[in-house]
Amino acid sequence: MRSRVSNKVKSKRWLFIVLIALVTILLVVLVYLKFFKSIGEPKNIEVEKKEDPIVEKKVQIIDVNSKTRPYAVMINCLNEALPQSGLDKAYIVYELMVEYGITRMFALFKDVDFDKVGSIRSVRSQYLPYLFENDAILVHAGGQEEATNRIANEGISHVDVDGQYGVRDSELRKTRAWEHTLFTNSSLLSKAVSNMKIRNTTESKNLLTYSADELDLSKYETKEANNISIKYSNYRTSNYSYDSNSKTYLRSMNGTKNVDLISGKQYQVKNIIVYGAVYTTYSAHGWYGYEKIDDITSGEGYYITDGVALPITWSKSSEKAQTVYKIKEDGSELVVNDGNTYIQIYPSNRGSLSIS
């Protein structure tokens, strides 16, 4: 009897041991399969998502951070001296009246190469305030006695190109008077600055503030500006017509296209700042007809771009201070579109402005 009981107990023990062994083997197999399966599966690696970098849109007309001192070149506007050369490389161009109703341009160049700019003529004293406000290097061929005396006495940085730093165009001499054939280029001016030890950097801020994005002027009261006529005198009227395809103004003088001597293309202008100032005629050093401008004051005018004219105010507190332009409607600083700018200062007491 004891033997049977003992055998039953032994059988149960073996059964228990076998069951334990089977469970253990099963667990080992499951662990084994799970381990090797996990090795074969791709890991979920979290990759840090990087946002696309924001590329800041930059102004193209000039490097607004550049410390290069600009050149300010006296450009001939006589009908007999047309066409001119190199104005398509200028970022700012002033047009003022000099004498006998004729105008002369004052073209600013900064950080650009140009092969031929001109023709170049003499300087007048009314351009000095605009030289100062841009801290520019004057480029000219002689000048009115009052202006040349100031250049010498005040140590004004200048390059007279009627010599080694200028070139007379012998081919143009066949069709033009000798005084309308003088040109220069960026290489010659660079040599002049080096040889004459002229300061070629500036700490002055840019005259104008530019917007890299096209301006939206719809929030202001503006007027349509497709055709602009600026009469300086019976001799000179500057005209602009808006080209909606290029969003620029095509420039003419006395109704004749103002084209470049080299390219033959009509000059295109993105921004026009126009206002009147009082001109006074006077005699000096035996010459009659010189003009002075009452421009150390303030007044109103227009900023013209993209087919509209925006009323602005302007003020110049001293000869060496920069002209301050503001939007008339709210008094905020005038910001202009990226592109070249022509500043037209016509005689308010003799000339006229038409915008349509």
C-alpha positions in Angstrom: 0.0 0.0 0.0 2.8 2.4 0.9 4.5 1.5 -2.3 1.5 2.6 -4.4 1.2 5.9 -2.5 4.9 6.5 -2.9 4.7 5.9 -6.6 1.8 8.3 -7.0 3.6 11.0 -5.1 6.7 10.5 -7.3 4.6 10.7 -10.4 3.0 14.0 -9.3 6.5 15.4 -8.5 7.8 14.5 -12.0 4.7 15.9 -13.6 5.2 19.2 -11.7 8.9 19.3 -12.6 8.0 18.7 -16.3 5.4 21.4 -16.2 7.9 23.9 -14.6 10.5 22.9 -17.2 8.0 23.4 -20.1 6.9 26.8 -18.7 10.5 27.8 -18.3 11.4 26.7 -21.9 8.4 28.6 -23.2 9.3 31.8 -21.4 12.9 31.5 -22.7 11.6 31.0 -26.3 9.3 34.0 -26.0 12.1 36.2 -24.6 14.5 35.0 -27.3 12.0 35.7 -30.1 11.1 39.2 -28.7 14.8 40.1 -28.3 15.8 39.2 -31.9 12.7 40.6 -33.4 13.4 44.0 -31.8 16.9 43.9 -33.2 15.5 43.5 -36.8 12.9 46.2 -36.5 13.9 49.9 -37.3 14.2 52.1 -34.3 11.9 55.1 -34.0 14.5 57.8 -33.8 13.2 61.2 -33.1 14.7 63.7 -35.5 14.8 67.3 -34.5 12.7 69.2 -37.0 14.5 72.3 -38.3 12.5 75.2 -39.7 13.6 76.7 -43.0 15.8 79.6 -42.3 14.2 83.0 -42.9 16.1 84.8 -45.6 16.0 88.5 -45.1 15.3 90.4 -48.3 18.0 93.0 -49.0 17.9 96.3 -50.7 19.5 96.1 -54.1 20.1 99.8 -55.1 22.9 100.1 -52.5 24.4 98.2 -49.6 22.7 100.1 -46.8 25.4 99.0 -44.4 28.3 100.1 -46.6 30.7 102.8 -45.2 32.0 103.7 -48.7 32.0 107.4 -49.4 29.9 108.1 -52.6 31.0 110.2 -55.6 28.8 113.2 -56.5 29.4 114.0 -60.2 28.4 117.2 -62.0 26.5 116.1 -65.1 26.0 118.3 -68.2 22.3 118.8 -69.2 22.6 121.2 -72.1 20.7 120.0 -75.2 24.0 120.1 -77.1 25.6 117.7 -74.6 22.9 115.0 -74.9 22.8 112.1 -74.6 24.5 111.7 -71.2 26.3 108.6 -70.0 26.3 106.5 -66.8 23.2 107.8 -65.1 21.8 104.3 -65.0 24.4 103.5 -62.4 23.6 106.4 -60.0 21.4 105.7 -56.9 20.4 109.4 -56.4 20.3 112.2 -58.9 19.6 115.8 -58.1 18.5 118.3 -60.8 18.8 122.0 -60.0 18.9 125.1 -62.1 22.3 126.8 -62.5 21.9 129.8 -64.7 20.1 131.2 -67.8 17.4 128.6 -67.3 19.6 125.6 -67.8 19.9 122.7 -65.3 22.7 120.5 -64.2 22.5 117.1 -62.6 24.3 116.0 -59.5 24.6 112.2 -59.7 25.7 110.0 -56.7 27.5 106.7 -57.2 28.3 104.2 -54.4 30.1 100.8 -54.6 29.6 100.5 -58.4 31.9 100.3 -61.3 31.2 102.6 -64.3 33.1 102.8 -67.5 31.9 106.2 -68.7 30.0 108.9 -66.8 29.4 112.4 -68.1 29.7 114.6 -69.8 31.1 116.4 -66.8 30.9 120.2 -66.2 31.7 122.8 -63.6 30.3 123.0 -60.1 28.1 125.7 -58.6 27.8 126.7 -55.0 24.1 125.7 -54.8 25.1 122.0 -55.1 27.4 122.1 -52.0 24.5 121.6 -49.5 23.6 118.4 -51.3 27.3 117.4 -51.4 27.5 117.8 -47.6 24.2 116.0 -46.8 25.7 112.9 -48.5 29.3 113.3 -47.3 30.3 112.8 -50.9 33.4 113.3 -52.9 32.8 116.1 -55.5 33.7 115.2 -59.1 33.7 118.2 -61.5 35.6 120.2 -64.1 36.4 123.6 -62.7 33.6 125.8 -61.4 32.1 129.1 -60.6 34.5 131.3 -58.6 32.4 131.3 -55.4 32.3 127.5 -55.5 36.0 126.9 -56.2 37.0 129.4 -53.5 34.9 127.5 -51.0 36.4 124.2 -52.1 39.9 125.5 -51.5 39.2 127.4 -48.3 37.0 124.8 -46.6 39.1 121.8 -47.6 36.2 120.2 -49.5 37.1 116.7 -50.9 37.0 116.9 -54.7 38.4 115.6 -57.9 38.7 118.0 -60.9 38.7 115.6 -63.8 39.8 118.1 -66.4 43.2 116.5 -66.5 44.7 113.1 -65.7 41.5 111.8 -64.1 39.3 112.5 -67.1 39.0 111.5 -70.7 38.1 113.6 -73.7 36.0 111.7 -76.2 37.6 112.5 -79.6 34.8 110.8 -81.5 32.2 113.0 -79.9 34.3 116.0 -80.7 33.1 115.6 -84.3 29.5 116.4 -83.3 29.9 118.3 -80.1 31.7 121.3 -78.7 34.9 120.5 -76.9 33.4 121.4 -73.4 30.8 118.7 -73.9 33.2 115.8 -74.4 34.7 115.2 -70.9 34.0 111.9 -69.1 35.5 109.8 -66.3 35.2 106.3 -64.9 35.4 104.5 -61.6 39.0 103.3 -62.1 40.3 106.9 -62.7 38.4 108.2 -59.7 39.7 105.4 -57.5 43.3 106.4 -58.5 42.5 110.0 -57.8 41.2 109.2 -54.3 44.3 107.1 -53.6 46.9 109.6 -55.0 45.2 112.6 -53.4 44.8 110.8 -50.1 41.1 111.6 -50.0 39.1 110.0 -47.2 37.0 107.2 -48.8 34.8 106.1 -45.9 32.0 107.8 -44.1 30.0 107.6 -40.9 27.1 109.5 -42.3 23.8 107.6 -42.5 22.1 107.2 -45.9 20.0 110.2 -47.0 17.0 107.9 -47.7 15.5 104.9 -46.0 14.7 102.1 -48.5 12.1 99.3 -48.3 13.2 95.9 -49.8 9.5 95.1 -50.3 7.3 97.1 -52.6 5.5 99.8 -50.6 1.8 99.7 -50.0 0.7 103.4 -50.1 -3.1 102.6 -50.2 -3.6 103.6 -46.6 -2.6 107.2 -47.5 -4.4 109.9 -49.6 -2.5 109.9 -52.9 -3.2 111.1 -56.4 -2.7 109.4 -59.8 0.7 110.1 -61.2 1.2 108.6 -64.7 2.6 111.8 -66.3 4.8 114.3 -64.5 6.0 117.6 -66.0 8.5 119.7 -64.0 9.2 123.1 -65.6 12.4 124.8 -64.5 12.4 127.5 -67.2 11.6 128.1 -70.8 14.7 126.2 -71.6 14.2 123.1 -69.5 11.3 120.9 -68.6 11.9 117.4 -67.2 9.2 114.8 -68.0 8.3 111.4 -66.6 5.8 108.8 -67.9 4.8 105.7 -65.9 5.5 102.3 -67.3 3.2 99.8 -65.4 5.1 96.8 -66.7 8.4 97.8 -65.2 6.9 99.9 -62.4 9.3 102.7 -63.2 9.1 106.1 -64.8 10.6 106.7 -68.2 12.5 110.0 -68.2 12.5 112.7 -70.9 13.8 116.2 -71.3 11.7 118.8 -73.2 9.6 115.9 -74.4 12.6 114.0 -75.9 13.6 110.7 -74.4 16.5 110.9 -72.0 18.6 108.0 -73.2 22.1 106.7 -72.3 25.0 107.4 -74.7 26.3 103.8 -74.5 23.2 101.6 -74.2 20.8 103.8 -76.1 18.1 102.9 -73.5 15.8 105.5 -72.0 16.6 106.2 -68.3 14.2 104.5 -65.9 13.5 105.9 -62.5 11.8 104.1 -59.5 11.4 107.1 -57.2 10.8 110.8 -57.8 11.0 113.4 -55.0 9.8 116.7 -56.3 9.3 120.1 -54.6 9.7 123.8 -55.3 12.1 126.3 -53.7 12.6 130.0 -54.3 15.5 130.7 -56.8 17.1 134.1 -56.9 19.2 135.4 -59.8 22.4 137.4 -59.0 25.6 138.7 -60.5 29.1 137.7 -59.3 32.6 138.2 -60.6 31.4 139.9 -63.8 28.8 137.2 -64.6 25.1 137.7 -64.5 22.5 134.9 -64.2 23.8 132.8 -61.3 21.1 131.3 -59.2 20.8 130.9 -55.4 18.3 128.5 -53.9 16.4 129.2 -50.6 16.6 125.6 -49.5 17.7 126.0 -45.8 14.1 126.0 -44.8 11.1 123.7 -45.2 8.2 123.1 -47.5 5.9 120.6 -49.2 6.2 118.4 -52.2 5.5 114.9 -53.5 7.0 111.4 -53.4 6.1 109.7 -56.6 6.3 105.9 -57.2 4.3 103.1 -58.7 1.9 105.4 -60.5 0.9 107.5 -57.4 2.0 110.8 -55.8 2.1 111.0 -52.0 2.2 114.4 -50.4 5.3 114.9 -48.3 7.1 117.6 -46.3 10.8 118.4 -46.4 13.1 120.4 -44.2 16.7 121.3 -44.2 17.9 123.0 -41.0 21.5 123.9 -42.1 23.7 123.7 -45.1 25.4 120.5 -43.8 22.3 118.9 -42.3 20.5 116.2 -44.2 17.1 117.0 -45.8 14.4 115.3 -43.8 11.5 113.9 -45.7 8.2 113.0 -44.0 4.8 111.9 -45.1 2.5 114.9 -44.8 -0.6 112.9 -43.6 0.8 111.5 -40.4 4.3 113.0 -40.0 6.1 109.7 -40.2 9.5 109.2 -41.9 9.3 108.8 -45.7 10.5 105.4 -46.7 11.1 104.9 -50.4 11.0 101.9 -52.7 14.1 100.0 -53.5 15.5 101.7 -56.6 17.1 104.8 -57.9 15.7 108.2 -56.9 15.6 111.5 -58.8 15.3 114.6 -56.6 13.8 117.5 -58.6 14.0 120.9 -57.0 12.4 123.4 -59.3 11.8 127.2 -58.9 8.6 127.6 -57.1 8.6 131.3 -58.0 9.1 130.8 -61.7 8.6 127.1 -62.7 5.7 124.8 -62.4 4.7 121.2 -61.6 2.1 119.1 -63.3 1.0 115.6 -62.1 -1.7 113.7 -63.9 
